[in-house]
């Protein structure tokens, strides 16, 4: 299994910190955001390689970061240089798959989120199901639901439908940007794009795929921290610094 880290965005809401620096390499609790994710996934050996797909402006930063990791890490430059010309998450996944010939099950994760639980629990769930899988969490706020991917859930966690940023959410189940795709589903991404699947939000691929093949969703076993703006970044830093202090 390979892990594909989505890191091609420009983090415009975190400026000036991200004017000339990638958000996933900002430090939280003494480690970069992406280090927290890779350290966690490397701890149990279920992932045998990491791929970071980024843009031309930030590729050098990630190549330098990767050179200091002990894992097999490949950095893929999607060639874009501005927020206006970005490919979008789904096309970035396909670009990475094509660029280095990925031919494996694929764990796709956002490089700008932190979790207070191990992603290995999600990997174990996905392997036990034998299908592509996502996570879900209960979101009580209608306003927030309209900014997320919203899932309809059936028996045993089977996804009955998903919609990105719905004007009228059909449930309170949100899908965070962590996805497990079986190899058999990864090779269908060109089909999804050709048939009109949205390409900007990564969850659009799940919305398309869940109408073609079984996809399951595990209830998220902890908390996710989405680092979207300066306020949320400062808040996460305080939380992780506090956690770090309590562990000493």
Secondary structure, DSSP 4 states (H G I P E B T S, - for coil): -EEEEEE----GGGTTTTSSS-GGGSEETTEEHHHHHHHHHHTTT----EEEEE-TTTHHHHHHHHHT-SS-EEEEE----SGGG---HHHHHHHHHHHHT--S-EEEEETTEEESS-THHHHHHHHHHTSEEEEEEE---HHHHTTSEEEEE-GGGBEEEEEET-SS-S-SEE--SEEEE-HHHHTTHHHHHHTT---SSTHHHHHHHTTTS-EEEEEPSS-EEE--SHHHHHHHHHHHHHHHHHH-
